[in-house]
Amino acid sequence: MSIDPHPFPTYTAEDYAAWKGDWELWDGVPIAMSPSPFGRHQSVVAKTVTHLTLALEASDCHATVVSELDWIVRSDTVVRPDVMLICGDPPDTHQRATPALVVEVLSPSTQANDRGFKRTLYREQGVATYLIVDPIQETVESIHMDAPGAASTVVSSMKLTVCDHCEIDIDAARFFPKRRPA
């Protein structure tokens, strides 16, 4: 008697397109994305999108920053990074090409996934830079995925070359809402 190497059903991006609710699809396995992120998480996502967009505009770079957009990696894998920087215009539907930069904002329920499966997936797919943003500690880890060992470094600012020729300046403090005195 042989053992089925896939005891659970696997799904495709086509199946995924018909599902209700928030999901990702990892190697054919559905991953629930609920509950929705908390307010601080969403505020950090919004600030990150704004800062990256302004940095692109300042360098006159033909690229787009999107959030909460499905990236169809392959027929059995669909992820929804918090933020992606895409070379050129935004896609008409979902993202299919590898983004130049991916940002994940940590949540207690997703941080193991962001540091594990997604980090590995993004490296395998050729994402040049992966930023992991911690909204509680207010830190930004930069991982240059093409560097040997792809070690993460906590950064306060950085210059990134994206889309082959655009250099953008990033001030990590701009990713976080300013705290108001009580």
N, C-alpha and C positions, 0 to 999 in steps of 0.2 A: 504494500500500500504506500502510495506517495503522499507527501504532505503538500497541500496547496501553498505556494509561497506568498500568495495574496489572499488571505482568508476573508478579507473585506472587499466589497465592490470598489472599483476605482471609477473615476469620472473624468470627463473632458471639459475643455473650455466651453464647448457647445452645451453640455449639461448645465454648467455653471451659469450660463446666460439666462437660463429659465428659472433659477432659484429666487425665492423671496428672501429678504433680509440681507444682512451683511455677512459675507463669506469671503474666504480666500480658498484657493485650490493648490495644494502642495503635492506634487508628484501623484496626482489623481485622488488625493485624500482631502475631503472638505474640512476646513478649519473655520469654526464660528468666530465672528468678529464682534461679539456683543459681551457686555453692554457697550454702549457708545462711549467714546472717551470723555473725560471730565473737562470742565471749563478751562482749567489752567492748561491742560494739554492742547486744547483747541486754540487758546490764545497764543501759545508758543508756535503752533503751526502757522497761524495767521501772520505773526510777526516775522517768522522765517521766510514765508512766501514774499512778504513785502520787502524785506531786506535784500533777498536774492534778486528780486525783480529790479530794485533800484540799482544794485551792483551791476546787473547786466546792462541796464540803460546807460549807466555812467561810462561803461566801456564800449558802448555802441555794438554790443554783441547780438547777433541774430539767434536768439534762443528764447525759450519759454519756460516759465516756472508754473507747475500745476500741483494741486493737492487733491488727495482722495480720488485719483484716477486709476482705474484698473490697468495694470501692465500685463498683457498676455505674453508670458515668457515663452511658452510652448503649448502644445495641445493639452497637456495635463497639468499645467501650472499657471495660475493667475494670482498675482499679488496686488495689493493696494498700498503702496508706500505712502507715508504721510505727505512727503513732498518729493517731486522729481524735477530736475532741470533737464530739459530736452533741447537738443540742438535743432534750430529751425522753428517752424510754426507748430502750434499745437495740433495734435492729430484730430481728424474729424470724428473719430469714435474713441477706441481705446488705444493705449500706447502699445506698440509692437516692437519697436526698436529699443535697443539698450539705452537707457538714459545716461547722460554724462555724470550726473550726481544724484544720489539718493539720500534723503534725510528721513530717519525714523525718530520720533519723539517717544521716549520711554513711558510706558504705563506699567503699573504693578502686574497687570495680567498679561502683558505682551513682552516684557523685557527679555525673558529667556529666549523667546522666538526671534527677537530683533538681534540678539547677540549670537544666536546659534544658527538656525536654519536660514534665516534671511541673509545674514552676513556671508555664509557659505554660498548661497544662491547668487547673491549680487557679485561676488568675486568670480564665480564660475561663468556668469553672463557678461563679464567684462566691464562692469561699472567701475569707472576710474577712481571715484572718491565716494566714500560712504561716511556720512555724519550721523552720529548717535547723540541725540540731545536729551539731557536729563533735566526735566522741568523743576524737580525738587532741589537738586544740588546746584542747578543753574550752571551746568558744564556742557561743553561740546567736545566730543571725541571725534577726531578726524582719522580716518583709515584710508590710506592710499592703497587701493586694492592691488595695484600692479607692482607694488614694492615687495621685495623679498620678505617673507614672514608676515606682511600686511599688519604690522603692529599698530595699535591705536595710541594716539597721543591726545591728551587734553590740551585744547588750544583756546587762546583768547582772541587771536586774530590770525588771518592767513591770506595768502595770495594763492588763488587757484587758476590754473589754465584749463579752460573748458572748451569743448567744441573745436578742438585742434588749434585755435589761435587766440581765443579771448582770455585776457587776464582779468580776473575780478578780485576785489578786495572784500574780505569778510571780517566783520567785527562781531564775534560771537555774543557779546553782551546785547547786541541789537535783537537777538532771538527771544529775549525774555522781557515780559512786561515790567515797567518800572514800578517799584513798590512805593506806595504813597505812605507818608507818615501817618500813624494812627491818631 
